[in-house]
Amino acid sequence: MSSTWFGKQEKKPSWFLRFCYQVLRSGNIPNHVAFIMDGNRRFAKNQNISRKEGHSKGFDILTEVLQWCFELGISEVTVYAFSIENFKRSSDEVEALMNIFKDKLEKLMEEEEAIMKFGVCIRFVGDISLFNTEIQEAIAKVVNLTKDNNKSFLNIAMAYTSRDEITNAIKEIAVGVDNGKIKESDITEELIENCFYTNQCQPVDLLIRTSGEVRLSDFLLWQTSFSILCFIDVLWPALSVWDFFYCILRYQLGFNTMENAKELTKLKETRTQMDNDLKNAHRELKRANKENDKEALNARLIEYTTERKQRTELFLQDLNEKRLKNILAHLKT
């Protein structure tokens, strides 16, 4: 019997599991959990099955994980499904993965009723232009079906690496400056982050990597600066709900320390932005020989801050619309 993406959420957990969920919910629960789903190939080797079967088993566990997150009230999940580096694997394995992706994406479309019932918005993070036409069309169908849902979010990182994401963000900003949509002085860490593929996602609270490897493998390097990182020595297809509960407990234990670090960084970023706005407003008044007029400086500071916000918001709106249009362009009429 093949697994479904969301159908299992209709099944109620045992009374003991419900009790465990209730205990965990009495503490802090992450809003956004990311997974590096590592270990499918090693699991296949250990079980003496094909790599394709190993990847299929990995998908089966993903459907379980989505149920666990649903039960805990975690509203956003991001999974590292396929790195750009994975294209360097053997042609047979890459082809097998592409077939699995296509099959599972088609299965998603068969679960429209469950998807709409749970209000799941499914987003694809990465350079999907690297996939073939069939995969891109399947992605477009899923995005088009779920783009207006907002109760929960599933982000699937495909053809993704952080280096590619950061490079792409810098390119988009450079084009924006060249086209006059934004100014060079508008470029900040916040603007760069808002140009990432993940710019519509919540901050990552908890990142879980399976297989015992203690590295991020070029996944969400920027976004996990203030995340709890949990590396567990279990292969992805063998992940259990108890492994997941352990990671949630790790998050709860480190919650206060991480929140304090976030607040301190946010205050520093706000102060830096205010200083930069003041310098830019002062520079403009200096050109008009009004740098010593305090009233003019205060007025120009307010104007400059408002104008910067309007410029960047319009720039980011255009960027998101362009990306969505590029995805939906693969829909067959």
N, C-alpha and C positions, 0 to 999 in steps of 0.2 A: 504494500500500500504506500503510495507516494505521499510525501509531506506537503502540507499546504503552508502558505505564508502566515495567514492569520486565523485559519479555521480552528486551531487548537485553543485560541483564546476563549472559545465558546465552552471549553471543558473546564469544570471546576477542579481546583487542586484538592488534595486530601485534607482532612481536618488538621493534621499535624503541620502540613505545609502552610495552611491558612494561618495557623497560630504563629509560625515562624515569620511569615510576612507581617503579621500584626506587630510582633515584637520589633522587627526592623523599622517599621513605619513610625515607631515611637521616637526614633532618632532622626537625624538629618538624612534626607534622601537626595541623591544627585538629580539634577534636572536633565543632564546630558551625559551619557556614557558612550565612550568610543571603544571599539574592539579591534585589536590586531589578531586576526583569526589564523594563527600560525600552527602548523603541525599536521596538516592534511596528508602530506606525502610520507612523513615518518609514520603516521598512523597506518597508512596503507601498507607500508613495508612491514610493520610489526604484525599486522593482521593477515599478511600474505594475500592482499587483494590488489587490484589495479589502482593506479593513481586516480583514474577517473572515478572509481568507486569511493576512494578516499575523499575526493572533493565533494562528491554527492553526500557522503556522511557528514561532511562539514556543513552543508546546507541544512541537513536535518537538525543539527544542533542549533543553527541560527534560528530556526523557527521556534525552538524551545526557549532560547534566550529572549526572543521578542515577547514570549508569554511571561517570562519571569519579570521582565522590565514593566510589562503592562500591569502585572499584579502589584508591583511596588509603586506604581504611579510615576515611573520615569517617562517623561514626555518626549525625549529625543534620544535617538540611538544612531551612531555612525559606525559603519563597518568598513574595514580595509579589504575590499574584495579582490582588487587586481592592481598591482603596481605597474608603472611604466616599465620597470625593470623586468617584470614577468614576461614581457614580450621576447626576452632573450632566452627563455626556456626552449626546450625542444619543440619542433613544429607540431608533433603529435600531441604533446601535453597542452600547448596553447590552443590547438584546434578543439581538443576535448573540453577545455575550459570555456571556449566560445560557445560550444554546443550546450553546455550546462547553463550558461548565462541566458542564452536564447530560450531554452526550455523553461527556466524558472521565471523569466520575464513574461513569457506567454501565460504561465500559470497564474501570475499576478493578475493579469487581465481577466482570468476566469473567476477571480475572487472579488469582483467589483462590489458585490453587495456587502461583504465583510469590511472591505477597505473604506467604503463610504459610511458604514455604520460606526466604525471606530474613528472616522475623520482623519485618516492617516494621509499625510502629505509625503510623497516619496520623491526625494531629490537625488540627482547624480552629481557627484563631486569629482572633477577631473577633466581631462581633455578627451571627450568622447569621439572627437573626429578621428582618433587613432583606430577606432573599431570599424568593422565592415558595415555595409549598408543595412544588412538585416538587423544587426545589434542596435544600430542607431535608430532604426525605425521602431524597434521594440521599446527602446528607452523613451522615444518621443510619445508613444502611446501611453505609457505609464505616467509620464510627467503631465501630459494633457489631461488624463483622467483625474489626477489627484492634486493639481496645482492650487486649487482653491480650498483644500482641506487645511485645518489649522488646529486640530485637537492634539495630534501627536505627529512626530516627524521621524522618518527613516531616511538617513543619508547613506548612499552607497558610493564609496570611493572606488572608481574604476578608471584605469589609465591615469593614476594619480601618483604624484610625489610632491613633497613640500617644496623642493627646489624648483620644480616646474611651476608650481602654484605661485611662488614668490616672484619668479622671473616673469610670469604672465601678468601679475599685478603691476610690476614696474613698467612693463611695456604699455599696459592700458593707461597708466598715469602719464607716461611720456607722450602718448598720442593725445591725451586730453589737454596737456599743456600746449602742444603744437597746434591743436585746433582751437585754442583759446577758451575751452570749456572751464578750465581751472587755471589758477596761477601757480607758478613755482613755489610761492610762499605758502600755498595751501597744503603742500606735501608734508604730512606728519605720519607718525607711526599708526595713528588711528585710521588715516585715509588709506595707507597701504593695506592694513588689515581688512578694511571694508571693500577692498578690491579682490580679495581672495575668492576662490570658488565657494568657500564656506561663509561668505559674508551675511547670509541670511540665517545662519545657525546660532544657537545659544552658545555661550562659552562652555568648553569641555570641562566638566567637573571631575570625571574619573576616566582614566584610560586603563584598559585591561589588555595585557598581552599573554597569550598562552604559549606553551612549548618549552618554557624555561629560559628562553633567550631574553637577555636584559639589554634591549636596544629598541629604538623607535623605528628603524628601517625607513627613514625619510617620510614619516607619517605625522601630520599635524604638528610639526616641530614648533611653529610659532604659537599655535592655539593651545598647546599643553604647557605653556610656561608656568601657569598657576593651576595645574591639575594634580590630583592625586594619581600617582603612577603605581600600578599593581602588576607585577610580573609573577606568574604562577607556573609551576613545573608540571603542567598537564597539557597533553596535546589537544588541539581544538575539538576534534570529533569526540573526545572522551570527557569534555567539560561537563560537570554536574552542577545542579542547583546549589549544592553545598560549597563548591568552589566559588560560585557567584556570590553567595551570602558572605563568604570570607572577604571578598573584595569590597563588598558594601560596608562591612564592619571596619575594614582598613580606612575607607573613606570617612566614616563617621569619627574614627579616632583622630584623623588628621584634619578634620573640618575647620576647627577654630584657628589653627596655625595658618592654614591656607587662606582663610577669609581675611585674617589680619594682614597678610602679605598683599592680597589683592587690594584692600582698602588703602594701604600705604602707597602702593604703586599708582592707584587711581588719583590720589591726591597730588602726587608728584607730576603726573601727566597733565592734570588740570592746571597746575601752577605753571608748567612749562608752556602750555598752550596760551595762557593769559599773557605771559611774558613775551611770547612771539607775536601775539596780536598787538600788544602795546608797541613793540619795536617797529612793526610794519606800519602802524598808524602814525607813529612819530616820524618815520622815514618819509611818508607821503607828505606830511605837513612841513617837513624840513625843505622839501623841494619847492613848496609854496611860500617859504619864508615865514611860517607860522608856528615854528616848533616851540616857541616860548608862550604861546597862548594856551593856557590850561583848559579853558572852556572848549576851545576848538579841538584840543587833543581828546578830551573826553567824548565830545560829539563824534569825532572821526573814529574813535575806538569802537563806539557802539555801531556805527555804520559799517566799519570794516568787518567786525565780528558777524553782523547780520548778513553782509554780502558773501563772506566766506562760507557761511553755513548754507546759504541759498545755492552758491556755485557747486559746492561739494555734493549736496543732496540731489541736485539736478543731474550732475555727472554720474552719480551712483545709480540713480533711477534709469538713466539711459543705458548704463552698462548692464544692469540686470535685465532690462527689456531686450537688449541685443543678445544676451546669452540665452534667454528663453526662446527668442525668435529663432536662433540658430539650431536649438534642439528641435523645436516644433516644425522646422522646415523639412524634417525627414518624414513627417506624416504623409501617408498616401491619401490623395483626395478621392 
